[in-house]
Amino acid sequence: MKVFGTLRVPGDKSISHRALILGALSDGASRVTGILESADVHSTAGVLRALGADVPELASDFVIRGRGLRGLTQPSRELDCGNSGTTTRLMAGVVAASAVDATFIGDASLSRRPMGRVARPLEAMGARFELPSHGGLPMTIHGGQLHNLVWNSEVASAQVKSAILLAGLVSGVRARVIEKNKTRDHTERMLEARGAAVEVDDGSVTIEPHSSLRALDTAVPGDPSSAAFFAGLAAIADDGELRLEGVCVNETRIGFLEQLRRMGATVLETNRRLEGGEWVADLVISPGELCGGSVAEHDVPSMVDELPLLACLATRAAGETIITGASELRVKESDRIAATVANLRAVGAAADELPDGMRIQGSARPLRGRIVTHGDHRLAMAFGILGAATGNAIEIDDPECVTVSYPGFWRDLARVTSQ
């Protein structure tokens, strides 16, 4: 398999969610360009509209007319978050600090995901939550005026951290989050760019009371998690080079690229620049003789979404790859540890499940079979990349589930590869 050409991956999903939320909470009009028009981001737009926000239909270029920090209104219907955990947890922080009562619902997969981790700190700030016995959705929040909080994160979660910061912002109180391992910092960066008083120290983030949020235009850069699939494709190719334009290279998001370099692929950054508070660059990736490696707990936050892909690439690397400290994978759209290992075995790879990770043995033998995605977009794309490698023949049971984050994934994969 040869890779070639230039690709611009869709807009970053994390930044797209936040551009909508912060635009709705700002004073004035915010222009958004390059947003990811995926199912998850549509869920955030729909929830904001249900709360009275002026969010137009998503397009490549549109304007949000903000209602201010306290301008959201009582919804007349349940807040349907679809499959989006980011929508649910970030908007939980906003709703908890607003004078509304709202019930969050989602699809079967999202409804099983744990919401206690976001409910506990927001309850400690003064909000009231109603959760079912299994701790997922439906989740009802009775919002209102909150009070100051210092919270030691139980898990490395940018979503929970963001929910607390947004709750502090909307309620006009001081909120401090202490993290064991640093997680994605898009919320802090985007808040600060809009005039919020955010202080970042080693191991903690604090937002101070603020009365308003400045409107700001946002050009959404390419999603590094989406770019990772094509970086991985180039790494296991037989020949060629792939250029990925305008990718967000925020330091909390590039752990996978650094891991690819350690394993032997060539990953170059060119045209690095600062756009809207985020570092952006063009990436040039070419194949290498990959060797197995290890991922430990401190590595996980910067590549958590890419770990199923890394496991797939490890089957093409010499030696053994061990991933540990990644128990968070068990409560994603699927149990990504169990599902990744089961699917690797189903196509003939040597893989073992660990309590908090995976062990994969590399081999040159062809991999063939059918994988079960459980409706998980990351699994579908990871095994799609593995299936493109020379000699492999892998069938994806639900290829359409990629629309959650990358609607044009299969088209782009066909465009940059040849046998």
C-alpha positions in Angstrom: 0.0 0.0 0.0 1.3 3.4 -1.0 0.1 6.8 0.5 0.3 10.1 -1.4 -1.2 13.5 -1.6 -2.4 16.3 0.7 -5.4 16.1 3.1 -7.2 18.6 5.3 -9.0 16.7 8.1 -12.2 18.0 9.5 -12.3 20.7 12.2 -11.3 19.7 15.7 -14.2 18.2 17.6 -13.2 19.5 21.0 -12.7 23.1 19.8 -15.9 22.9 17.7 -18.0 22.0 20.8 -16.4 24.8 22.8 -16.8 27.4 20.0 -20.5 26.8 20.1 -20.9 26.9 23.9 -18.7 30.0 24.4 -20.2 31.8 21.5 -23.7 31.3 23.0 -22.5 32.6 26.4 -20.6 35.6 25.1 -21.8 39.2 24.7 -22.1 39.9 21.0 -21.6 38.1 17.7 -19.0 35.4 17.2 -18.1 34.1 13.7 -17.2 30.4 13.4 -15.4 29.0 10.4 -14.2 25.4 9.7 -16.4 23.8 12.4 -16.7 20.0 12.4 -20.2 19.3 11.0 -20.5 15.9 12.7 -23.3 14.2 14.7 -21.7 15.1 18.1 -21.3 18.8 17.3 -24.8 18.9 15.9 -25.9 17.5 19.3 -24.2 20.5 21.1 -25.9 22.9 18.7 -29.3 21.3 19.3 -28.9 21.4 23.1 -27.9 25.1 23.0 -30.9 25.9 20.8 -33.2 24.1 23.2 -31.9 26.4 26.0 -32.7 29.5 23.9 -29.4 30.2 22.3 -29.2 31.8 18.9 -27.2 29.1 17.1 -27.9 28.8 13.3 -27.6 25.7 11.2 -24.0 24.5 11.1 -22.1 25.5 8.0 -18.5 26.3 6.9 -19.0 29.9 8.0 -21.7 31.2 10.3 -22.4 33.7 13.2 -23.6 32.9 16.8 -25.3 35.8 18.5 -24.5 35.3 22.2 -27.0 35.8 25.0 -24.5 36.4 27.8 -23.5 34.3 30.7 -27.0 34.2 32.2 -29.1 34.4 29.1 -30.1 30.7 28.7 -33.8 29.9 29.3 -35.9 27.0 30.6 -36.1 24.3 27.9 -39.5 23.0 26.8 -38.1 19.6 26.0 -35.4 17.1 27.1 -31.8 17.9 26.0 -30.9 15.2 23.5 -27.1 14.7 23.4 -27.2 11.8 21.0 -23.9 9.9 21.3 -21.9 12.9 22.6 -20.3 12.7 26.1 -18.7 16.1 25.5 -22.0 17.7 24.9 -23.5 16.1 28.1 -20.7 16.9 30.5 -19.8 20.4 29.3 -23.4 21.5 29.1 -24.0 19.9 32.6 -21.7 22.6 33.9 -23.5 25.4 32.1 -27.0 24.1 33.1 -25.9 23.6 36.7 -25.1 27.3 37.0 -28.2 28.5 35.2 -31.7 29.2 36.6 -33.2 26.2 34.7 -34.2 22.6 35.3 -33.2 20.2 32.5 -33.1 16.5 31.7 -30.3 15.2 29.5 -30.9 12.1 27.4 -28.9 10.3 24.8 -28.6 7.1 22.7 -28.1 3.7 24.3 -24.3 4.0 24.2 -24.2 7.4 25.9 -26.9 6.4 28.4 -24.5 3.8 29.8 -21.6 6.2 30.3 -20.8 7.4 33.8 -22.2 10.8 34.8 -21.5 10.6 38.5 -17.9 11.9 37.8 -19.4 15.2 36.6 -22.3 15.3 39.0 -20.2 15.1 42.1 -18.2 18.3 41.7 -21.2 20.2 40.5 -23.2 19.0 43.4 -20.4 20.2 45.7 -20.9 23.6 44.1 -24.5 23.6 45.0 -26.4 22.1 42.0 -28.9 19.3 42.4 -28.8 16.1 40.3 -31.0 13.2 39.7 -29.3 10.1 38.2 -30.6 6.6 37.6 -29.2 3.7 39.7 -26.7 2.8 36.9 -25.2 6.3 37.0 -25.8 7.3 33.4 -28.7 9.0 31.5 -31.3 10.2 31.8 -29.8 12.9 34.1 -31.9 15.8 35.5 -30.1 18.9 36.8 -31.7 21.6 38.9 -29.5 24.6 38.3 -29.0 27.9 40.1 -26.5 30.0 41.9 -23.4 28.0 42.8 -20.5 28.7 45.3 -16.7 28.5 45.1 -15.0 25.1 44.7 -11.6 23.5 44.9 -11.8 20.0 43.3 -9.2 17.2 43.2 -10.0 15.3 40.0 -10.8 11.7 40.5 -10.0 10.8 36.9 -8.0 12.5 34.1 -10.9 14.1 32.3 -10.9 17.3 30.3 -14.7 17.1 30.1 -15.1 17.1 33.9 -12.5 19.9 34.3 -14.3 22.0 31.6 -17.7 21.4 33.3 -16.4 22.8 36.5 -14.7 25.8 34.8 -17.9 26.6 32.9 -20.0 26.3 36.0 -17.7 28.8 37.8 -17.8 31.1 34.8 -21.6 31.2 34.4 -22.3 31.5 38.2 -19.6 34.1 38.7 -17.7 32.2 41.4 -14.1 30.9 41.8 -13.5 27.3 40.8 -10.1 25.5 41.0 -9.5 22.0 39.5 -6.4 20.1 40.6 -5.2 17.4 38.2 -2.8 14.5 38.7 -2.1 14.4 35.0 -2.6 17.4 32.7 -5.6 17.0 30.3 -6.6 18.9 27.2 -6.6 22.6 27.8 -8.8 24.0 25.0 -11.4 25.3 27.5 -8.7 27.3 29.4 -7.2 28.7 26.2 -10.5 29.7 24.7 -11.8 31.2 27.9 -8.7 33.3 28.3 -8.9 34.5 24.7 -12.4 35.8 25.5 -11.3 37.8 28.5 -12.0 35.3 31.3 -9.6 35.4 34.3 -8.0 31.9 34.1 -4.9 31.0 36.0 -2.9 27.8 35.0 -0.3 26.5 37.5 1.5 23.2 37.6 -1.2 20.7 38.4 -4.2 23.1 38.6 -6.5 25.4 36.7 -8.5 28.3 38.4 -11.2 30.5 37.0 -11.9 33.7 38.9 -15.3 35.4 39.1 -16.2 37.3 35.9 -19.3 39.1 34.8 -19.1 38.7 31.0 -17.4 36.9 28.2 -16.2 38.7 25.1 -17.3 37.6 21.7 -14.5 36.2 19.5 -14.3 34.8 16.0 -13.0 31.2 15.9 -11.3 29.5 12.9 -11.4 25.8 13.9 -8.2 24.0 13.1 -7.9 20.4 11.9 -8.7 17.7 14.5 -5.5 15.9 15.7 -7.5 12.9 16.7 -8.8 12.6 13.1 -5.4 13.4 11.7 -3.9 10.6 13.8 -5.7 8.0 11.6 -3.9 9.2 8.5 -0.6 9.7 10.3 -0.9 6.0 11.3 -1.9 5.0 7.8 1.3 6.7 6.5 3.4 5.0 9.2 2.4 1.5 8.1 2.5 2.2 4.4 5.0 0.5 2.1 5.9 3.7 0.4 5.0 7.3 -0.1 4.3 10.4 2.0 1.2 12.1 3.3 0.8 15.8 4.1 -1.9 16.9 6.5 -2.7 20.6 6.5 -3.7 22.9 9.3 -3.7 20.4 12.2 -4.0 21.6 15.8 -0.8 20.7 17.5 -1.7 21.7 21.1 0.8 20.1 23.4 -2.0 18.2 25.2 -3.1 16.5 22.0 0.1 15.3 20.3 1.0 12.3 22.4 0.1 9.9 19.6 2.4 11.7 17.1 5.3 11.6 19.6 4.6 7.9 20.1 4.7 7.3 16.3 8.1 9.0 16.2 9.4 6.8 19.0 8.2 3.7 17.2 10.1 4.7 14.0 7.8 6.7 11.7 8.9 10.0 10.3 6.6 12.8 11.5 7.6 16.4 10.5 5.9 19.7 11.4 6.0 22.6 8.9 4.5 26.0 8.8 3.9 26.1 12.6 1.8 29.1 13.6 -0.5 30.4 16.4 -4.1 30.8 15.5 -6.8 31.9 18.0 -4.7 30.8 20.9 -4.0 27.3 19.5 -0.8 26.1 17.8 -1.4 24.8 14.2 1.0 23.2 11.8 1.1 21.1 8.6 2.3 17.5 9.2 4.3 15.4 6.8 4.4 11.7 7.6 6.2 8.9 5.9 6.7 5.2 6.7 9.4 3.7 8.9 10.4 0.3 10.3 8.1 0.4 13.3 9.1 -1.1 16.6 6.9 -1.9 19.6 6.8 0.5 22.5 5.1 1.3 25.8 2.4 3.7 26.9 2.1 4.5 30.7 -0.6 6.3 32.7 1.1 9.8 32.4 1.1 9.4 28.5 -2.6 8.5 28.3 -4.4 11.9 28.5 -2.6 13.3 25.5 -3.6 10.3 23.3 -6.6 8.7 24.9 -8.7 8.7 21.8 -5.9 7.3 19.7 -5.1 4.2 21.8 -7.3 1.8 19.8 -5.5 3.0 16.6 -2.1 2.6 18.3 -3.0 -1.0 19.2 -3.9 -1.7 15.6 -0.6 -0.2 14.4 1.3 -2.3 17.0 0.3 -5.4 15.1 2.5 -4.2 12.3 5.4 -3.3 14.5 8.4 -5.5 15.5 8.2 -6.8 19.0 5.7 -6.1 21.8 3.6 -3.0 22.6 2.2 -2.6 26.1 -0.5 0.0 27.0 -1.2 0.6 30.7 -2.9 3.2 32.9 -5.8 3.5 30.4 -8.8 2.3 32.4 -10.7 5.4 31.1 -11.0 3.5 27.8 -13.5 1.1 29.5 -16.1 3.9 29.8 -15.9 5.5 26.3 -18.5 4.9 23.6 -17.7 1.2 24.1 -15.3 -0.7 26.4 -12.5 0.1 24.1 -10.0 -2.2 25.8 -12.2 -5.3 25.6 -13.5 -4.4 22.1 -10.1 -3.6 20.7 -8.5 -6.8 22.0 -11.5 -9.0 20.9 -11.4 -7.5 17.4 -7.6 -7.8 17.1 -8.0 -11.5 17.9 -10.9 -11.9 15.5 -8.6 -10.8 12.6 -5.7 -13.0 13.7 -3.5 -10.7 15.8 -1.9 -11.7 19.1 -3.4 -9.4 21.8 -4.2 -9.7 25.5 -6.5 -7.6 27.6 -5.0 -6.0 30.8 -7.1 -4.5 33.6 -6.1 -1.0 32.5 -4.8 -1.6 29.0 -3.6 -4.0 26.3 -0.6 -6.1 25.2 -0.1 -6.5 21.5 2.5 -8.7 19.7 3.6 -7.5 16.3 3.8 -9.7 13.2 4.1 -9.6 9.5 1.3 -12.1 8.8 -1.9 -10.9 7.0 -4.8 -10.0 9.2 -8.3 -10.9 7.9 -11.8 -11.1 9.3 -14.8 -9.0 10.4 -14.8 -6.6 13.3 -17.7 -5.5 15.5 -17.6 -1.8 16.2 -20.3 -1.6 18.8 -21.2 1.6 17.1 -17.9 3.2 18.1 -16.5 5.5 15.5 -12.9 5.3 16.8 -12.9 1.5 16.5 -14.3 1.6 13.0 -11.6 4.1 11.8 -8.8 2.3 13.6 -9.6 -1.0 12.0 -10.3 0.7 8.7 -6.6 1.9 8.8 -5.4 -1.5 9.7 -7.5 -3.0 6.9 -5.8 -0.7 4.3 -2.3 -2.2 5.0 -0.8 -4.5 2.4 -2.1 -8.1 2.7 -4.9 -7.3 5.2 -8.6 -7.8 4.4 -10.8 -6.5 7.3 -14.5 -5.9 7.1 -16.2 -3.2 9.3 -19.7 -4.2 10.5 -20.9 -0.6 10.9 -18.9 1.8 8.7 -21.4 4.6 9.0 -20.8 5.1 12.7 -17.8 7.3 11.7 -20.2 10.2 11.1 -20.0 11.0 14.8 -16.6 12.6 14.2 -15.4 12.2 10.6 -18.3 11.9 8.0 -15.9 11.8 5.0 -13.4 9.3 6.5 -13.9 6.5 4.0 -13.8 8.8 1.0 -10.5 10.4 2.2 -9.0 7.0 2.9 -9.7 5.8 -0.6 -8.3 9.1 -2.1 -4.8 8.9 -0.5 -4.1 5.2 -0.9 -3.2 2.8 -3.7 -2.2 -0.8 -3.7 
